[in-house]
Amino acid sequence: MSAEFITDQARWQQIIEQLPGFCGKAYYQYYYHRVCELNGEGRPAAIYFKQGQTAIFYPFLLRPVPAILGGNGFFDMQSAYGYGGPAVFGSSEEAIQAFGKAHADWAEKEGIVAEFVRFSPFLDQSLLTPFFKPELNRKTVSIELSGDFASMLCRASGPRQRNYRKAARAGLRYVAMPDIDKIVRIYREAMQRIGADSYYHFSDRYFSALNELPPDSRFYAGILDTDGRLIAGGIFLQDETAAHYHLGASTQEARDLQPDTFMLFEAARHIAASGRKILHLGGGLSLAEDDGLYRFKSGFSKKRHDFYIARKIHRPQKYQEFSAKWQALTGREPQILLHYHEGLEHANI
């Protein structure tokens, strides 16, 4: 048995290249975690566990508890935004038990206070249940890219097919964008328009880092109207077998032309031509059946996946101590597990 703690980029990439290809591997890359680090979410780190024929690769972001709360020497960890968690290959119950113990021992040694996990909806997490107690967070949607484009379109709902044909009649065009600068402007305007939580606006450094991702790991899609104006754009990640809709938006004035629907169908056409088998659209904002974003995405396909999260407190006494200090300083009530970072962006300065 071996359990290796990794922060070195070269070692990380050496391991990830040895792992089999799997849907969602894009979210396990070092460079994607580096993007999240530049958004202020913590330092890229990973645990690589091996026992017999079982290998487990678990990447995450490691963040110090703010010094103003007395957090010197203590950390928390969370999966990067998107879909991650432990990727298990060749699993056995005995090896999973050993991984759970190794992980707990490492967390104790490193001063881990709490852990938030976003699990990949494409990997079997059932053997991890004793250690993480996963909670169903929402459903996600994917488009299977089998058959020709007409077949793909026929598998969508009637409203989505009509949306696509309306956009095509309006003369909308799909283009590959060289960078994300114009897409970011549209995206941020949309986030302001809908009153999205500040987290979803993302930082300039985050978008700059996305712009610098390796070309084979992403593509940027744009939709132009008949005057050549960009009216919608999307940022997609990709791995060997699949592509993943990461962020996107359209302009308010063009919404009646259905550019978002047109973009996702045309992106699916583009991805299918590359030989990839799945376009993962993600989910809505909740588990509610009437969630607007989920309802929109569910019209593209009947293929569903369960997205689980897990919350784990390793040091309950310290967690309560930090939370109480945070509440006293901010006058706020906790809404999420790792709430004690919020509103304390300059706490370590």
PyMOL commands that set and color helices and strands:
alter all, ss='L'
color gray80, all
select helices_A, chain A and resi 9-18+25-28+30-38+67-69+93-110+126-132+149-154+158-169+181-194+198-201+204-211+215-217+252-257+259-273+292-298+316-330+339-341
alter helices_A, ss='H'
color red, helices_A
select strands_A, chain A and resi 2-6+43-51+54-64+75-78+87-89+112-118+135-144+173-176+218-224+230-238+242-250+278-283+303-313
alter strands_A, ss='S'
color yellow, strands_A
deselect
rebuild
show_as cartoon
